[in-house]
Amino acid sequence: MSSQDPRPHFDAPQSGPEQFQTQQPRAQQWQGPMTGPPPSNPYAQNRPNTHYGPPQVFAPRPAKARAGMASIVAVALLSAGVGGGAALSADYFLGNEDTTSPVATTQVVQADPSNPDWAEVADSVSEAVVAIQVASNAGAGQGSGVILDTDGTIVTNNHVIDGGASDAQIRVVVANQAYEATVVGTDPSTDLAVIRLVDPPSNLKTVTFANSSKLVVGEPVMAIGNPLGLSDTATTGIVSALNRPVTTPAVSPTVGDQGNGVVVTAAVQTSAAINPGNSGGALLNTSGELIGITSSIASLSSGASSPSGSIGLGFAIGSDQVRYITDQLIETGTAKHAQLGVSASDNARSLLLGAQVAEVVPGSGAAVAGIEVGDIITAVEGVNVTSSESLVALIRNAEVGQELTLSVVRGGNEQGVNVTLGSAEG
């Protein structure tokens, strides 16, 4: 959304056990050359110049209340990529489906979907999961990825591979064999990145992607990743919420959504245990299909020295958004994002939840559709908008050129407005 700064504005810190903040579980860190395995405790050393904080015990930031945004949960987002292992990172490949190998794709057919065989699901995707190790003069880190095609194209979180150093080397471990990889494209605004093996083996396997728009709350899921360096860890749970507006720090204060240093996501929330080290990991349905990339977790804020771990609130980037961004990264190395063309704030003047339009950009999709200053946007395609941040997340989750129906309240009357989204770079 153009002209809107979705970055939360903080004031007084919160306190009490009921308060928690969302942080991103960073990628684990290790120091050492690219040749040879990392030390036995790969997350014991800090990665210099990173925006993700200490990798071993992630002290949650002081929980803070967002001024004027009572509907946003104050969570401390841990970047789910505490490095060190094969935390599954999954994505959709470019729109050219012919470049993926249907023979190598993994998928499970459950005899009884109500009682899934999770052992079969875990086994079916294991060979498509890779460990990513990044090293440079500035430090080192680890994360995970998922193989998208037989050419060795892999998706991971941007914060896993972004070391801020031009001399960074990336190696990927596939079935206990290391390979060099190079960056294909990155998108700080969605925390997604694509890399590719320089000399891939001939027997690579890939993961099948599901349509995340078909998810329902209560659906059983499995998360696979490498929490705290414990490779190929699988946990199960359910989809506990959909389109949860989640804001996490970008790899730099000058990048991210609208270049303001934050990433805003309409996330898939899950109760499956997600811990530091799961960054770029896979969230799978009972068929072993990817429904999201685990990227952040919520952690109780009980002091700067307390460790951050799973409290049953994990967040993933939905597979539909992942595919849309990944297609662009593979094709051009960069990504464009949908833009509504308004600046909005929370509606604090009444009990009506929504995002109140403060400015409409001339010539934008919103302007063409007749959106006016003072309008309160309460839903996007039937999904409730509870705040301005919620609106940002839902628009960012859409595609350039897509037509959406917004529920708009003007003068006490609600109406449907059809808007064609524009394009925003970065």
C-alpha positions in Angstrom: 0.0 0.0 0.0 1.5 3.2 -1.1 2.0 6.1 1.3 1.2 3.9 4.3 3.8 3.2 7.0 2.7 -0.1 8.5 5.5 0.0 11.1 4.0 0.0 14.6 4.5 3.0 16.8 5.6 2.0 20.3 5.2 3.8 23.6 5.0 2.4 27.1 6.3 -1.2 27.7 3.8 -3.8 28.8 4.3 -6.1 31.7 2.7 -9.2 33.2 2.7 -12.8 32.0 -0.2 -12.3 29.6 2.0 -9.9 27.5 4.2 -11.3 24.8 6.0 -10.0 21.8 6.7 -11.5 18.5 10.2 -11.9 17.4 11.9 -13.7 14.6 13.7 -16.9 15.6 17.0 -16.1 13.9 19.2 -18.5 12.1 21.7 -20.3 14.3 25.2 -19.0 14.2 28.5 -20.7 13.8 32.0 -19.5 13.2 34.4 -21.3 10.9 35.5 -21.9 7.4 33.2 -23.2 4.7 35.1 -26.4 4.5 34.3 -28.9 7.2 31.3 -29.1 9.5 30.3 -26.4 12.0 31.3 -26.9 15.6 29.1 -29.1 17.8 27.4 -26.0 19.3 26.7 -24.0 16.1 24.5 -21.5 17.8 26.8 -20.5 20.6 28.4 -17.6 18.8 26.9 -14.4 17.7 26.8 -13.2 14.1 28.2 -9.7 13.8 26.2 -7.0 12.3 22.9 -8.9 12.2 19.5 -7.4 12.9 18.3 -10.6 14.5 20.1 -10.5 17.8 21.9 -13.2 19.7 21.4 -16.6 18.1 21.6 -19.0 21.1 19.2 -17.7 23.7 16.9 -15.2 22.1 16.0 -12.7 24.8 12.6 -11.3 23.9 12.5 -7.6 23.4 10.5 -5.6 25.9 6.9 -6.0 24.9 5.5 -2.7 23.8 2.0 -1.4 23.2 1.2 -0.1 19.8 -0.3 3.4 20.0 -3.8 3.4 18.4 -3.6 -0.3 17.4 -5.4 -2.2 20.2 -6.4 -5.0 17.8 -2.8 -6.0 17.1 -1.3 -8.6 19.3 1.9 -7.4 20.8 4.2 -10.3 20.0 7.9 -10.6 19.9 8.7 -12.1 16.5 11.7 -14.5 16.5 13.0 -15.1 13.1 12.5 -18.8 12.8 15.9 -19.3 11.3 18.2 -19.8 14.1 20.5 -21.4 11.6 22.2 -24.6 12.1 20.2 -27.2 10.4 17.8 -28.2 7.7 14.9 -26.1 8.8 12.7 -26.7 5.8 12.2 -23.7 3.7 9.7 -24.2 1.0 8.2 -22.2 -1.8 6.6 -22.3 -5.1 8.7 -22.3 -8.2 8.2 -19.9 -11.0 5.0 -20.1 -13.0 6.8 -22.3 -15.6 5.7 -25.6 -14.3 7.6 -27.5 -17.0 10.9 -26.8 -15.2 9.8 -28.8 -12.1 10.1 -32.5 -12.1 6.7 -34.3 -11.5 8.6 -37.6 -11.1 10.7 -36.2 -8.3 7.9 -34.4 -6.5 6.8 -35.9 -3.1 3.2 -36.3 -2.1 1.3 -38.5 0.3 -2.1 -40.1 -0.1 -3.6 -40.7 3.3 -5.9 -43.7 3.8 -7.7 -41.8 6.6 -7.2 -38.0 6.4 -8.8 -37.7 9.8 -6.1 -39.9 11.3 -3.0 -38.9 9.3 0.1 -41.0 9.1 2.6 -38.3 10.1 5.5 -40.8 9.8 4.8 -41.2 6.1 4.5 -37.4 5.7 7.9 -36.8 7.3 9.6 -39.5 5.3 8.1 -38.3 2.0 9.7 -34.8 2.3 13.0 -35.6 4.0 15.0 -35.7 0.8 13.7 -32.3 -0.3 15.0 -30.6 2.8 18.4 -29.0 2.9 20.7 -27.3 5.3 22.0 -23.9 4.4 25.3 -22.6 5.8 26.5 -19.0 5.2 30.0 -17.7 6.1 31.8 -14.5 5.5 34.4 -12.3 7.1 31.6 -10.7 9.1 30.5 -13.9 10.7 28.5 -17.1 9.9 25.0 -18.5 10.2 22.8 -21.4 9.2 19.3 -22.0 8.1 17.2 -24.2 5.9 15.6 -24.5 2.5 13.4 -26.6 0.2 14.3 -27.8 -3.2 12.0 -26.5 -5.9 13.2 -28.2 -9.1 15.8 -30.6 -10.4 18.1 -27.7 -11.3 18.7 -27.2 -7.7 16.6 -24.0 -7.1 15.9 -23.6 -3.4 13.8 -21.2 -1.4 14.6 -19.9 2.1 14.0 -16.9 4.3 15.9 -13.8 3.2 17.2 -13.3 6.8 18.9 -16.7 6.6 21.2 -15.8 3.7 21.5 -12.0 4.2 24.8 -11.6 6.0 25.5 -8.0 5.0 28.8 -9.0 3.4 29.8 -9.2 -0.2 32.2 -12.0 0.4 29.5 -14.3 1.9 29.7 -17.9 0.7 26.7 -20.2 0.7 26.8 -24.0 0.9 23.9 -26.3 0.9 23.9 -29.8 2.4 21.7 -32.3 0.6 21.6 -35.8 1.9 24.9 -35.3 3.8 26.7 -33.9 0.7 27.7 -30.2 0.5 27.2 -28.1 -2.6 28.0 -24.5 -3.4 25.1 -22.2 -4.0 24.6 -18.7 -5.4 21.8 -16.1 -4.8 19.1 -15.9 -7.5 17.0 -13.2 -5.9 15.9 -11.7 -2.6 12.8 -9.9 -1.4 13.3 -8.2 2.0 9.7 -7.1 2.0 8.4 -10.6 2.4 11.6 -12.1 3.9 11.9 -14.6 1.0 14.9 -15.5 -1.1 15.9 -18.0 -3.8 19.3 -19.6 -4.2 20.5 -22.3 -6.6 23.1 -25.1 -6.4 26.1 -24.5 -8.7 26.5 -28.1 -9.6 23.4 -30.0 -8.5 23.2 -33.8 -8.4 20.9 -35.6 -10.8 18.5 -37.1 -8.2 17.1 -34.1 -6.5 13.6 -34.3 -5.0 11.1 -31.5 -4.6 8.0 -30.6 -2.5 4.5 -30.2 -3.8 2.7 -27.0 -2.9 -0.8 -26.7 -1.7 -3.2 -23.7 -2.1 -3.0 -21.8 1.1 -6.2 -20.0 0.4 -8.0 -23.3 0.9 -6.8 -23.7 4.5 -9.3 -23.9 7.3 -8.8 -23.3 11.0 -8.4 -26.6 12.8 -6.8 -28.4 9.9 -3.9 -30.7 11.1 -0.4 -29.7 10.0 3.2 -30.7 10.5 6.2 -28.4 10.8 9.7 -29.7 9.8 12.9 -27.8 10.6 16.0 -27.7 12.6 15.3 -26.0 16.0 18.5 -25.3 17.8 20.4 -27.3 15.3 18.4 -30.5 15.9 18.1 -31.4 12.3 14.9 -32.8 10.7 12.8 -32.2 13.7 9.0 -32.7 13.0 6.2 -31.3 15.2 2.5 -31.5 14.6 -0.5 -29.2 15.5 -3.3 -27.5 13.7 -3.9 -24.3 11.8 -5.0 -22.1 14.7 -5.7 -18.9 12.8 -5.6 -17.4 9.3 -4.6 -14.0 8.0 -3.0 -13.1 11.3 -1.4 -9.6 10.8 2.3 -10.1 12.0 5.0 -7.6 11.8 8.7 -8.6 12.0 11.9 -6.7 11.6 13.5 -6.8 8.1 17.2 -7.5 7.7 17.9 -3.8 7.5 16.1 -0.7 8.9 16.0 0.8 5.4 14.4 -2.2 3.6 11.3 -4.3 4.1 7.7 -3.2 3.5 7.7 0.3 2.1 11.4 0.5 2.9 10.7 1.1 6.6 12.5 -1.8 8.1 9.6 -4.1 8.8 7.9 -7.1 7.1 4.1 -7.3 7.4 2.5 -10.7 6.7 -1.0 -12.1 6.7 0.3 -15.1 8.4 -0.9 -18.7 8.8 -0.8 -19.3 12.6 -0.1 -22.8 13.9 0.0 -24.6 17.2 2.8 -26.9 15.9 5.9 -26.2 18.0 8.2 -23.7 16.2 11.5 -22.7 17.8 14.6 -20.7 16.9 16.2 -22.7 14.1 12.9 -23.3 12.2 13.4 -20.3 9.9 12.6 -21.2 6.3 11.0 -24.4 7.5 8.0 -26.1 6.0 4.5 -26.2 7.2 2.8 -29.2 5.6 -0.7 -30.6 5.3 -1.6 -34.3 5.7 -0.7 -34.9 2.0 2.8 -33.7 2.6 2.1 -30.6 0.6 3.6 -27.2 1.5 1.1 -24.8 2.9 3.6 -22.2 4.3 7.1 -21.3 5.3 7.6 -21.0 9.0 9.2 -17.6 9.6 8.4 -16.3 13.1 7.1 -17.3 16.5 5.6 -15.5 19.5 7.4 -15.6 22.8 6.3 -14.6 26.2 8.1 -11.4 27.4 9.3 -12.0 30.9 12.6 -10.3 31.0 15.5 -9.5 28.7 17.5 -12.6 29.9 14.7 -15.2 29.4 15.1 -17.7 26.6 12.6 -17.6 23.7 10.9 -20.8 22.8 7.7 -22.2 21.5 4.5 -21.3 23.3 2.3 -22.8 20.7 2.1 -19.6 18.6 4.0 -20.0 15.4 3.6 -18.1 12.1 4.2 -19.0 8.5 4.1 -17.2 5.2 1.3 -18.8 3.1 2.3 -20.8 0.1 0.2 -18.7 -2.3 2.3 -15.6 -1.4 5.5 -17.6 -1.4 4.8 -18.9 -4.9 3.9 -15.4 -6.2 7.1 -13.8 -4.9 9.3 -16.8 -5.8 8.1 -16.8 -9.4 9.3 -13.2 -9.7 12.6 -13.8 -8.0 13.4 -16.7 -10.2 12.4 -14.8 -13.3 13.9 -11.3 -12.6 15.7 -11.5 -9.3 13.4 -8.9 -7.7 9.7 -8.7 -6.8 6.8 -6.3 -7.2 4.1 -6.0 -4.6 0.4 -5.1 -4.7 -0.5 -1.5 -3.9 -3.9 -0.2 -2.8 -2.9 3.5 -2.8 -4.1 4.8 0.6 -2.7 5.8 3.9 -4.8 4.6 6.8 -4.9 4.4 10.6 -6.9 2.5 13.1 -10.5 3.6 13.6 -10.3 4.9 17.2 -13.5 7.1 17.0 -16.0 4.3 17.3 -16.5 0.7 18.2 -16.3 -0.2 14.5 -13.1 -2.1 13.8 -11.3 -1.3 10.6 -8.8 0.9 8.9 -9.8 4.5 8.4 -8.5 6.1 5.2 -6.4 9.2 5.9 -5.1 9.8 2.4 -5.8 8.5 -1.1 -3.0 8.6 -3.6 -4.1 10.3 -6.9 -4.3 7.8 -9.8 -4.0 4.8 -7.6 -6.4 1.8 -7.6 -8.2 3.2 -4.6 -8.6 6.6 -6.2 -10.0 5.1 -9.4 -12.4 3.0 -7.3 -13.7 6.0 -5.5 -12.3 5.4 -2.1 -12.4 8.6 0.0 -10.7 10.1 3.0 -12.7 9.1 6.1 -13.9 5.8 4.7 -13.5 2.9 7.0 -12.3 -0.3 5.3 -13.7 -3.2 7.3 -13.0 -6.2 5.1 -11.0 -7.4 2.1 -12.6 -10.2 0.1 -14.7 -11.1 3.1 -11.8 -11.2 5.5 -12.2 -8.8 8.4 -9.9 -5.8 8.6 -9.3 -5.2 12.3 -6.7 -2.5 12.0 -4.5 -0.6 9.6 -1.8 -3.2 10.0 -4.4 -5.9 9.1 -5.2 -4.0 5.9 -1.5 -3.7 5.0 -1.1 -7.5 5.5 -4.1 -8.4 3.4 -3.1 -6.1 0.5 0.5 -7.3 0.6 -0.8 -10.9 0.4 -2.5 -10.1 -2.9 -1.1 -9.7 -6.4 -0.5 -6.8 -8.7 -3.5 -6.3 -11.0 -5.8 -8.4 -8.8 -9.3 -7.1 -8.3 -10.5 -7.2 -4.7 -13.8 -6.3 -3.2 -13.5 -4.1 -0.1 -16.2 -3.6 2.4 -16.3 0.2 3.1 -18.3 2.1 5.7 -19.1 5.7 4.7 -21.5 7.9 6.6 -22.6 4.9 8.6 -23.5 2.9 5.5 -21.6 -0.1 4.3 -20.9 -0.7 0.7 -18.8 -3.0 -1.5 -16.1 -1.4 -3.6 -14.2 -3.2 -6.3 -10.5 -2.1 -6.5 -7.8 -3.2 -9.0 -4.5 -3.2 -7.2 -1.5 -1.3 -8.6 2.2 -2.1 -8.4 4.8 -1.1 -5.8 8.5 -1.9 -6.2 10.3 -3.4 -3.2 
